[in-house]
Amino acid sequence: MNTDKLGFSIEEAVKFSGIGRTRIFAAINAGQLVARKFGRRTVILRRDLESFLGELPARAPKAPSVVPIGPLAFLLNGETVRQEASDEQK
């Protein structure tokens, strides 16, 4: 696909953005993504699609999987690790 184009059809916008057709239409209907009409054809300008994608929230980093399961023991990546109590903790 020529990504130097100024405008995309819905199908081209789907391929360019990696977002599904249903979600593209939902964003248009919600006013989050600007789409223009030329006769029966729906056109999404490149700058509008890039702006929409740039305004999507960033994904927060995944928290480490450390889950307390008892005194001085924790779960790290599926393995139980037990720590010896230090003299201060005894």
N, C-alpha and C positions, 0 to 999 in steps of 0.2 A: 504494500500500500504506500502511496506517495504521501509522506507526512509533511510535505511542504504546502499542502492545500490550505486554503483559507477557511473552507467550510466542509463539514462532514455530513453525510447522511446518518440516520440512526445506526444503521449497521456498521458504518465506518467508525462512528463514535464508540460503539461497543468494542470493536477491535482495537482502536487506538487507546482507549482508557482501561480496558480489562474489566469493565463493569457490565453486567448483564443488561439485556434489552429492557426487561421489566423495571429494573432499578433506574435506568436512564429515563424512561417515561415517568416513573414516580417522581424523580427529581425535577423534571420539567413541570409536571402537574403541581408540585409543591412550591414552584417558583424558585427553586434552588439553582436550576440550570436554565439558561435562556435559550430558547429555540425559535427560529424564524420560519415563516411559511412563504413559499414561492409556488403559487398554485396549490397543487396537492402535495408537493414535496416539502418535507421538514428538513431544515438545514440548521446545524449547530456550528457556529463560528469557532474556529480553533481557539481564539483568545477566551471565549466564554467557557469552553470545555476545560482549558488549562486553568482558568480562574476557579471554576467549580472544583476541580481536583485539588488545587492548592488550598482551598478553604476547608477541605475535609479535615476532621480532627486527627491529630497524630495518635498512634497507638502507644499506650503507656508500656514501658518495659515490663516483662513478666517477672513477678516476684520469685525469689528463689524458693525451692520446695523444702523448706525447713519447718517441720511440724513437731512441737514438743509432745512427747508421748509418756513422759514420766520424769522423775527427778534425775537430773544430770544425764538425760538421754534425749536424743533427737533423731529425726529421720532426715536423711540427706540423700536425694536421688534414689529412694527406695531401700537404702541400707540403714539399719539401726546402728548408731554410733553411741557408745557409752563413754563418758568421761569420768576419770577418777576424781574424786573430791580433793581439792587442795586443802592444805592445813587450815587455811582461813575459813573454809566452808564446813569443816568437821566440827 
